Amino acid sequence: MLLRLPSATTCSYNVPPVDQIQPPNQSRFLHSLLNARRRNAAVCCGASSQTSDLVLAAPEVRREKILADKLRLGSLTEDGLSYKEKFIVRCYEVGINKTATVETMANLLQEVGCNHAQSVGFSTDGFATTLTMRKLHLIWVTARMHIEIYKYPAWSDVVEIETWCQSEGRIGTRRDWILTDCASGEVIGRATSKWVMMNEDTRRLQKVTDDVRDEYLVFCPKTPRLSFPEANNSSLRKISKLEDPAHYSRLGLVPRRADLDMNQHVNNVAYIGWVLESMPQEIIDTHEMQTITLDYRRECQRDDIVDSLTSPEEVEDTALLELNGTNGSAARVKDGEDVSQFLHLLRLSGDGLEINRGRTEWRKKPEKR
């Protein structure tokens, strides 16, 4: 069944799908083939010398791609099923606690997803679109993003992120991530996302055709692999619409030029920042975001004006409720921690149309590192 979002369009930024694997008896051949492609810096997708999807173009383009591959601390895994890359947390990526911000983590997820797509030979022009997608002016847009951070890395920490992608049938693709602290080997976060296809000219959703699926399905695992395999995990929870009046609001937010991506609409990380704009300051001061889920209803463009609304979310399980939550907000006990949770709505200021709705969970900040 086709995922239907409001007719205007959908979401916002894109982290491309593409991925992984063949049946077991072909995986070694596929891995060798992909390595050869990377060495030659010639991008595939079915391959036509006339498209910008190919890095065959000019010698200087090939040299630049080879240099980028050498400098990048990432590659396909040995079995070709996923892609791993290491990142050093920079000083400009941390906040007042000297730990990475949630925007930093979201940026790294997007970066490793794009690098994975390039490593298997998809376009560097348009967030890893396939050859058929480029011909038909199709792009990938995010329908849902769910991120859980168990421990934020600090300045100079090294984090390894593994990512892989798989088909979601006619409605799109799914990309997952696992984040690991390289020093301890501890899993410090997980994330998952769903992507749908949109026509770049009409800005309307389209079904994933057989031609497009055939181009990326060879890189997807035949057996589903989920970063959140647990039953009833929080990534599956439906997000209720936040009704006005909200407890907290920040009105009249305007996209900066730097918020736009190569598809000419607001990038995913900007939405996280807008959500934070309407969070109560006392929560920001004493808590850190543990989980964020965003459902994208409509894309946002440069001239749009956005309202950010936030309210505490009512917790249905009264056995877990504590009425003394910060600022009177609902708090619950999760894995031995007091967790405060909120609902969010981003809407267009003029007509009130939903851009996206979200949910966040917050835990007490640890001592400064």
N, C-alpha and C positions, 0 to 999 in steps of 0.2 A: 504494500500500500504506500502510495506516495505521501511523503511528509508535506503537509500544506501549511505554509506560513502566510501572513497577510499578503494580499495581492501585490502590494507595492514592491516588495522584495523580501529580503531577509535581513540578514545579519550584517556583519561588518567585516572584519579582517579575515585573512586566510592563512592557514598553514597547510600546505598541500598534502594530499594523500599520496601515496605511492608506496610500494614497499616490497616486499619480500618474497617469497619462497616458491619453490617448485616441489613436486613430489620428491620423496627421498632419493630416488635413483637419478634425479636430474640436478639435485642441489649443488653437487660438486662442479658440474659443468656450468651451471648458472653463475656460481661464485667466480670461476675462472673467467667467464665471459665478462662479468661486470668489472673485474679487476683490469682486464684488457681494455675495456672501454675507458676506464678512468686513466689508465696509463696513456692512452692515445688522445685523451680529452675529446673524444667524439661522442656527442650525445645521441641517444637512440630514438626511442618511441616509434619505431617503425620506419623512420628515417627517410627524409626527403631533403635534398640539398637546397631547397628553396625556402625553408622556414627558418625563422630566428630561433627555433627550438634546438637547432644543431649548433654545437660549439665547433663544428668543422670550419666555420667561416674563415676568419683571418688568422694567420700565424700568431699575431700578437694576442688574440683572444685565447688561443690554445695555451700559449705560454703563461698567461695570467691565471688560467684555470689550474694548470699544473702547479704553479707556485702556491695558489690558495690551498690546493690539496696537501701540499707538503707542510704548510704552516698550520693547518687545521689539526687538532688533536682528536680526530675522529675517523672512523671507518666502519664498513660493514662488519658484522660479526663473522666468525669463521664459517658458520653454517649458512650464512646469507639470509637469515631470518629477521634480522633487525640491524640497527645502526647504533653505535655508541660514540659519545664524544665527551671529552673532559673540558671543563671550564674553570678558570681561576676567578674568584670573586674580586672585583676591582673596588678601589676606594670610593668611586663615584656610584657604585651600585648598592651601597649600604646606607642605612638610616642612623638614627641617633643611638641605637643600641649596638652599632657596628656590625649588624647582621644584614644580610640581603633583604631588600624590600620584596613584597609580593609582586610588584611590577617587574623587578629584576628576574624573579623566577619565571614569570609568564613570558618575558622576552627570551629567556634561554630555551624554554620549551618551543617557542616559535622558530628560533634559530636552528635548533637541532633537527626539527621537522623539515625545514627547508634544505638543510645540508644533506639529510638522508635522501630527500627527493633527488637532489643533484647527483648524489653518489650512484644512484641506479640509472641515471641518464635522462631525467626529465628536465623540462625547460627551466632555464634560469631567468626567463622573461615571463613573469605572470604566475609566480608561486607554484611552480612545478606542474603546469598544465601539460597534458599529453598532446601529441601531434594533432589528433582529431579535434581536441578541445580548442587548440589554437586556430585551426581552420574554421571552426564554427563560432569563434568568439565566445567560448565558454570559460568560466573561472570557478574556482572552489570558494565557498563562503562558509563560515562557521555557523552551525545551528545550535550547538550546545558545547559548553566547556565546563569541566569540573576539575578542580585542583585541590589536593590536600597536602599540606606541609606539616610534617611531624617535628621537624627541627630546622630552623633557618641557618644556613651556613654563614660564617663570619667572614670579614675581610681577610683575604689571602687564602681562605679555604679552597680546596679543589673538589669540584663536584663532577661526577660522571652521570650523564643522562643517557638512558637507552630508550629508543623509540621504535615502534613498528606500526604497521597500518593493515587494515583488512576491509573487505567489502561489506557494505550494509545493504546489499541487493540493489534494487532500483532507486532507493532513496538517497544513496550516497556512500560515504566511506566513514571509517572510524580510525582515529589515531590515538595510541596510548603511549604513556611514558612512565619510567621508573627512575627516581633520582637517588643516587648513592653518594655518601661521603667517602671520598677516596682514602682518607687516613684511617678511618675505623671500619669501613666496609658496611656501615649501617645504612639501611634504606631510610632516607629522610623525607621522601615525598613520593606521591603518585598522582597521575592525572590521566584524564581521558577526554576525548572530544568527538563530535559528530560533524560531518561536512556534507554540504549539498551543492549541487551544480546550478550556476546562474548564468544567464546570457548577459554578456558584458554590455551589449547595446540596448536591449529592452529592459534590463534589470529585473527580469522575471526568472523564477525557478524553472528548471527543466529536469526531466527524468534522466537518469544515467543510462545511456544507450549501450547496446552490445559492443559497438566499436570502441567506445571509451573504456568499458569494463575490460575488454580483452587486452587493452594496452597496459593496464596496471595490475590486472588480476594475477599475472605471472609472478609478481613480487609480493603477493599476499599469502599468508599461511593458510593451508587447507583446513587445519584444525584451529578453531578460534582460540586466541590467547588474550586474556583480559588483565589489565592492571588492577582491576577490582573484581576478582572472581567470587567474592563472598556473596551469598544470597542476601537480598534486601539491603545491599550496601547503599550508602548515602548518595552515590552518584546517580541512582535511579529515582530518587525522591522527586515527586512533582512539586513545582514551585507555584504557590497560589499567587494570584495577582494582588498587589498591594493597593488598597483602596485609599482614596483621599478622604479626609485630610490625614496626612502622615504626621508622625511624631516629630520628624526632623526633615528639613528640606534645604536644598541649595538650588536656587533658580537662576536661569539665564547663563548657563555654561556654554561657551563658544569653542568649537574645535580650533586648535592652532594649526598652522600649516604643517608643523612637525608631526601632527597626529594622523595625517593622511598617509596611506600606503600606496603601493604601485598600482592598485586597482581603483585609486581615486576615491576611496572612502575611509572612514575612521578605522584605525587599527585597533585590534582587540585590547591591547594594554591600556589604551585611553579610557575604555569603558570601566576598567577596574579602578582607575584613578577617579573617574566621576562618581562611582559608587562610594568611594572613601570620602568624597567631599561632603556628603550629608551624614556621615557617621558622627555620633556625639563625641565631643572632645574627650570626655572622661573615659570612654572606652578606648580611644586611640592612645591615651596616656598610660593606661594600666594593662591593656590587653594586646595581643597580636593575633592576626587572622590565622585561623587554623584550616578553614575550608571555605572555598568560594565556588558557587555554581551559577552560571549565567545561561539563560535561554534567550537566543537572539530572534527578534520578531521582525526587525526592519533595519535596513542599513542606514547609517548616518553619514551625511556628506558635509562639505566644507561650510556651507552657508546656513546649516541648521543650528538652532538654539535649543539647548537641552536643559530639562529640569531633572534633578536627582532627588528622589524621595526615599526615606528610610523609616521603618518602624520595627520595634521588637516583635519577634514572631511568637505567637502563642504556642506553647508546647502541649500537645494533646495528652501525653502520658503524665498524669498528675503525680504519679509516684516518683518521677524524676525531677519534678519542679521544685525550685527554691524561690520563695517569694521575695527574698532579699537580694535579688540580682542588682548589679550596678545600675544606679539611676532608675530603679524600679523596673528594669527590663527583666524579661523571663530568663532564668538561668536553669541549667540542668546539669546533672552529673554524667560525664561521658568518659569511660575508661579511667575513672578515678579523678577526673579533673572537672572543675566547675566551668561550664561552657555557656556563653551568652550567644544567642542567635537572633538574626535580623533578616527581614525581608526588604528587598530593594526594587525600585522601579525607575527606569530612565525613560523619559517621554519627550516628545517634541513640544516645545513651549507653546507654539501657536495653536495647534489643534488637539493636543493631548494624546496623539497616537503613541502607542507603545514602541519603544526602540528595543528594550530588553527588560527582563525581570530577573531578579537574582536572590540568592540566599547566602549569607555568610555566617560562620561560626567563629567565635573568638575565645581564646583561653588566656589566663593570666600570663603576663610577660615573665620570663625567667630573669634571674639576676643578670646584670650587665656583664658581658664577657670582657 
